[in-house]
Amino acid sequence: MAGVIFDFNGTLFEDADKQVAAWQAFAIAHRGQALTPVEFDQHVHGQNNPMTLRYLLGRELTAEEVATLSEDKERRYRQLCREDATNFHLRPGAVTFFLSA
């Protein structure tokens, strides 16, 4: 095998709960309310950060704003990962797969 391309989040590392919690905390901090389940499905799942941020803030953003706000959300996500170490591991079989490749 010459190489492997994969998506880490949600594929090798089960982190959907942390992503949801991070986006919800971000939404509360920046727009004063959490996202509804419908908003989450339409404006977060499958969207990139600039699209989600534009929706949450209701305006166009500069590249610098996107970078700063994206880092804010990612900081929240990393904190949640540190706080929940019991669920901070690769999915079953991932290590074996890569060691056998």
N, C-alpha and C positions, 0 to 999 in steps of 0.2 A: 504494500500500500504506500503510495507516494505522499498522500495527505488526506486530511479529513476536514470537511466543512460542516459545522453544526451550529445550532442555536443553543446557547448555554441556558438562558433563562426559560424555565418552563419545560425544557427538554432534558438537560442533564441535572439541573438544580430546580427543585420544586419551590418556586418563590411567588406564586400568584397571590397568596395572601399578603405578602409583604409589599408587592407592587400596588395592590389595591389600597392597603393601609397608607402607603406613602403618598399616593395620589390624593386620597381623601384628606389627609393632614395638610397637604399642599393647598388643596382647594379651600379648605376652611381658613387657612392662614391668609390666602391671597384674594379670595372673593367672599369670604364670610359665611360660606355654607358648603356642605358636602355635595358631592355629585349623586344624583339619583341613579338607580340601576339602569334606566334607559339612557341617561346621559353617558354613563360609563361605557355601555355597549356601543353607543354611537360616536363618542368623541375621545375615548381612550384606547379600547381594545382595537388593535390593528392600525393604530395611528402613530405617527412619529411625534416626537416632543414638540416641534414647532406648531403642528396642527392642534395638538391638545392644549398647549399653552395659549394659542390664539383664541381658541374657544373659551377657555377658562377666564381669560382677561378681557375678552370681547373687543379686541383691537389687534391691529398689525403690530408686530414686534421687530425690533432691530436684531441683527445677528448677535450683538453683545447682550441684549436682554434675554434672548433665547439661551445663550450660553450660561448666563448668571442664574436664570430661573431653572434651567435644566439641572445645574449643579445643586441648587437648593433641593429639588425633588430627589436627586440621587443621594444627597447627604441624609435625607430622611430615610430612604430605603436602606442605606448602609447601616444606619443606627438600628433599624428594626432587625436586620440580619444579626447584628452583634447582640441584641437583647434576647433573641430567640435562638440560642445556640443548639437547642434540642432538635431543631428542624434545619440545621445548617450543615447539610451533607449532600453528596451526589446521590442521584437515584440508584436504586439497587441495579447491579449489573454494569454500571458505567465504568468502574475501575477495571473489572475483569475484561470488558470489551476492549478497552484501550491497551491493556497489558498483553492481550492475545493478538493484537493487530500486527 
